C-alpha cells in the first residue's frame, strides 16, 4: 500500500498539472436525500440494513418501500460490503432483487474470492462493482482480466491519483465504467476524486458519503476552503487552481491531532 506521504505528495503535484473540465459528475446522496427525490443516488438506509443481514443474503422489506418512494427517475444500488459468505448465497440474493433493475450491487462477497466474483457476474444480470480497498493497478488488473467486476471503484485516498487513473484506463480497455470510492468525503479527497473523473473517459458516478456517519463535520466541510458540495444530486469539478481546494489553517490549528482512539469522545 502506498505511504500516506506518497499519496499526499501526489495530491500536491497533481494540483499543479491536472486539467479540469466544466461538466458535472453525479454522486449518491444519503438516505434522506434519496427519499426526497435527489438523483442520482443510493439509499443509504437500505445499505446499512442489508449490512445488518450479515451472511444471510436476506433483503429487508425496506428495499421495496424505498423503491416505491424513489420511482423510476433515480438509480438504486445495494452495497453488501463483503457480508455474504460465498457466490452461491450472493447469486440467490441478487436474483431476488433484479426486478428493481439496480444500477449495481457492490462487493457482495469477501474481496479475495476472485473466482466467486466471476461466478456471480456470469450468473446475474445486475452489474457487480468493487475494489474500494485495493491499493494498486496490479490488484485491479487481475480482477478485470478474470471477469470479477462490471464496474471498478478505485479510491484516490488509498492509492493516489496516478494509480487510480491507471486503474480507470485498464478498465476502459474492457469497456468498464469507473465509479471512484469516496467514503471519507472530506474536501481534499472529494476534490481529488472529481479531478480523476474529469480526466478519464469512462466516468459515471462518484460514490460519496455526504452524511456525517462515521465522520466529523468539521473535517468534511470546514478543513478545506472550497470543498465541493453536491447540488441537487450533482458535484461540479472545482474550477480553482490545482485540485480546487485550500487548507484552512485556522481550522487545522483548532482541530489539531490528538493522540488516542479515533472514537474517543470529545
N, C-alpha and C positions, 0 to 999 in steps of 0.2 A: 504494500500500500504506500502511495506517495507520502512523504512527510508533509505535515501541515505547513511548514515553512515553504516547501516547494510549491504547494497549491497557492499560498498567499503571494508568492513571487509571481506566479502565473497571472493571478488577478491583476497585479500591478502592471506587468508587461503587456498584457492584453489590453489594458486600459489605454495604452499608448498606440496600439496598432489596429484595434478591432474596427471594423466598419459596421455602422448601424443602419438599419432600414426603418422606414416610417410606417410600416404596416402593423396591424395589431395581431396579437397572439393570444389564443384562448387559454383559459385556465379552468380548474374545477373549484368552485367555491365550497363553503362548508354546508352542512345540512340546512340551516336556517335560510341561507341564501337560496339554496336549491328549491325548497318548498315555495319560496317567494317568487320563483319563476326565472331566476337568473340563468343564463345559458352562455356557453356550455358548462357542464358541471358534473359532479358526482355527489351523491347524497352521503355525507359523512356518517349520518346516524345509522344507515344501513351498513356502512363499512365497519363500524365498531360492533354492531350486533352480530354480524357474520363472524367477526373475530372471536366473539364470546362463544360461538358454537364449537370452537376448538376443532377436534378431528372428526366430528360427526358428519359434516357436509350439509347439515340441515339449513334450509333457507327460512328465515323468520317471516312471519306474516307481514311485518312492516314493509318488506320489499314491494309487495303488491300494493300496499297503501300509498307508498311513495310514488310508485309507477303511475297510479291513477292521478295523484296530485300533480305530477310533472307533465303528463300528457305526451304528445308525440313531437313537441317542439324542442326537446332537450335530449342530451345523451346521458345515459346512466351507465355507471361502471360498478364493479364489485372488486374489492381487494380482500383476499383471504390471508395475505401476509404469512404464507408458509404453513397455515394451520392444518391443512388436510394431509393425511399420512401418506397417501400414495396416489398413483394415477387412476386406479380403478375408482376410488372414492370421489376423486375430483371429476372424472368424466360423468359419473352418475349425478353429482350435484349440479354441474354446469348444464347438463341436458334438461334438468328440471326448470331452469330459468331462461332457456334460449328463446322462449316465446316473447320475452321482453326485448329482444334484439339489442342486447348490451353492446356498448362500444368496445369494451374489453373486460376480461377477467384477469386480475393481476396476481401473480405469484401464488397460485393455489397450493403448491406442494413445496417441500424443502428445496433450497437453492441448488444443492449439489446433485439432485436427481435429474440429470440432463435427459437421459433416456425417457424418464417419466414425463417430462415436459413435451418431448417429441411425440410420445404416445397420446397425450391429451390433445395436442394440436391437431393430430391426424384424425381424432375421433369426434371432434366437436366443430360446430360452425362459428362459435364465438371466438374472436381473436384472443390470443394469450399474450400478456405482456410481462416484462420482468427485467431484472438486472440492477435494481437500485443500490444493492450492496457490493456490486462488482467494482474492482478498482483498476482495471486495465483493459485495453483493446483486445488482448490475447484471451482473456476470460470470456469476453463477449464473442470473439470470433469463433471459438469452439462451439458456443451455443447457437450462433447464427448458422454455422456450417452444418450442424446436426439437426437443425429444424426445431429448436426449442421455443422460439419466440415469433410471434407475428408483429410485435411492437417492442422496440428496445427503449430502456429507461435509464440512461446514464445519469450520474449526478456530479456536476462540476465540483461540489463541495468535497466529494470523495476522491476524484481522480484528476481534477484540474480541467481547465477549458480545452487545452490542446488535445488531451487524451479523449475527452468526451466528443470533441469534433471528429476525431478519427473513428470512434465507435459509430457515430452517425453516418460517416462516409461508408464504412463497411456495410452498415445496414442498408444504405441507399443502393448499393450494388445488387442487393437481393430484393429491392422494391419494398423494403420495410420502413414504416414511419418511425420517427423518433419523438418520444414524449418524455422530456427530462424530468427527473425526480427532484422536488424542491421542498422537502418536508420541513427543513429548518426555517425557510421562509423569511429570513431577515433581509434587509435591503440589499446588502452586498451580494448574497447568494442569489437572490431573485434577479438582480441586475445581470449577474454572470450568466444565469440560465437563459435570460431573454436575449442577450448578445449571442449566445450559442445558437439559439433558434433562428436569429436573424441571419446567421452565416451558413445555414445548411439548407439543402433543397428538400429534405424530407421531414420538415417540421409539421406538427399537428397541434397537439395540446401542450400546455405546461401544467404538470401535476403540482399544485402548490397548496400548502397548508395555510389558509387565510383565517383560520380560527386561532385561538390562543391556547389550544390544547397542547400541553407539554412544552410550552414556550413562554417567554417573558415579553409582554407587550412593548416594553422599553426597547429591547433589542430588535424587535421586529420592525418598529416604525420610527423610533427616535434616534437610534445609534448612528444612522446614516442619513444625511440630508439628501432629499431627492429620492427616497426609497419608493420603488414602483408600488402602486396600489391598484387593485382591479376596479374597473369602472363598468358597471352593467355586465359583469362576467368576462371582461377582457383586460389584458395587460397591454400597454403600449411600450415599445422599446424606448429606453431613455435616449434623449437627444443631446444631453450634455456631454462634454468631452470624456474620453475614456469609457469606463463602464457606466457612467452616468450618475454615480452617487459619490458623496464625500463624507468622510468620517466626521461626526460631530464630537469634537474634542471635549466639550463641556460635559456632554452625556457620558462619554467614555471615562472621564475622570470621576464623575459622580457614581458610576456603576463599575468601579474598579474590581478586578478579580479578587474573590475571597476564597481562600483555600478551604476545602471541605467538600462534603457531599453535595452534588448538584441539586438534590431535592431538599436540602436543609431549609427550614422555614426562615423567612426574612422578618 
